[in-house]
Amino acid sequence: MIITSENITSKQRSKLKSIAANLSPVTQIGKGGITDNLLKTLSDALDAHEIIKVHILDTADDDPRNLAENVAELLEAVPVAVIGRKAIFYRYSRREKFAHLEI
């Protein structure tokens, strides 16, 4: 079953958070906000890894939770968690012959 924002369980969310704990942020969101290039970078990273962490800078236009919700909606991803200024996103990879996360 593919996990979406509507059907993710707390157990799955906890598992994804534990996987993401050791990840480094793939990029930053700053005063430039959400751009097409940022979305392309994040989409490519999600296709490659299924789970990513993003750092939201103090200079960002909105608060981290709202930015994470907006980015997740645009990427059709699950906003797993926002902890401080770090956001975690998950999206089932569309790539063939990919070793998907066991959740």
Sequence and secondary structure as in RCSB ss.txt:
>XXXX:A:sequence
MIITSENITSKQRSKLKSIAANLSPVTQIGKGGITDNLLKTLSDALDAHEIIKVHILDTADDDPRNLAENVAELL
EAVPVAVIGRKAIFYRYSRREKFAHLEI
>XXXX:A:secstr
    TTT  HHHHHHHHHHHTT   SEEE TT S HHHHHHHHHHHHHHSEEEEEE TT SS HHHHHHHHHHHH
T EEEEEETTEEEEE     TT      
